[in-house]
Amino acid sequence: MSETSGRPTFRFAPSPNGLLHLGHALSAFENRRRADAMGGRLLLRMEDIDRARCTPENEAAAIEDLAWLGIGFDGPVFRQSEHFAEYQAALDRLVAEGLAYPAFMTRGTVRQMVADHEAAGARWPRDPDGAPLYPARDRARPADERRALMAAGHRHAWRLDMAAALARIGAPLSWQEGTGDRTVEIAASPADWGDVVLSRSDAPSSYHLSVVVDDAAQGITHVVRGRDLYHATAVHRVLQVLLGLPQPLYHHHRLLLGPDGRKLSKSNNDTALRQLRAEGRSVADIRVLCGI
Ligand code: GLU
């Protein structure tokens, strides 16, 4: 059931698989600022579907760091790990509509296939994040073969049949991106992502599937997140249309880069908020380090 308050609704959605760093602070400040400017709400969502890497300790640390920054949230914490049934229902629907297929190849098998292909001089297509597109083999399997492999207990993920999905939608997709004081229509290129993963053999959902289900369930009207997720919005639009979900407005903010020129990650421990705090930095310092 979708929650609608009638007020602009934003969310900050970290994954508690490590400590929050300066990049998270920038994103959380941006969300709070924009929500306040519109008299809106800001919800906190823990994107913790990866049960192996997301821990209660990291979640508690994130909540404490956000409180230290002075960023308040409206309503209780929403945890993806408490909503697996909803993601399963969305996946079931895509499977029933013939838009998803079981994918049996492990990451290692795909890596090997790509390496063999490239060793023979041909380039394997890659998605906007640089990952090789999933090979066509499983998509092409006849239904009885898929059933037999599943019945024999072969581990599998589920992937979206992107070509079938786009054929079903039948019209070019776009999204609304807020830039400055204007909103512009951005043409989406979902085919660039190939057959994205919807659930993994070790996790009952994927980022793409849960994020669209949750944005709708939480009544999110404004998605404010880092530029690293700009192109992924194309995938989110596909899933929103297929599942009949509303589309929020998007704003993808600048990223903070590390000394190596790459986006900050949880392995850049020197930018972890608690590390900076332990070194005696104030919240005002954090704002300066975030460039705000
Ligand atoms: N969980 C994602 C992250 O920590 C953010 C996802 C989103 O905002 O859509 O990068």
Residues whose N, C-alpha, C, O or C-beta is under 5 A from the ligand:
A	BS01	LIG	A13 P14 S15 E47 V211 R225
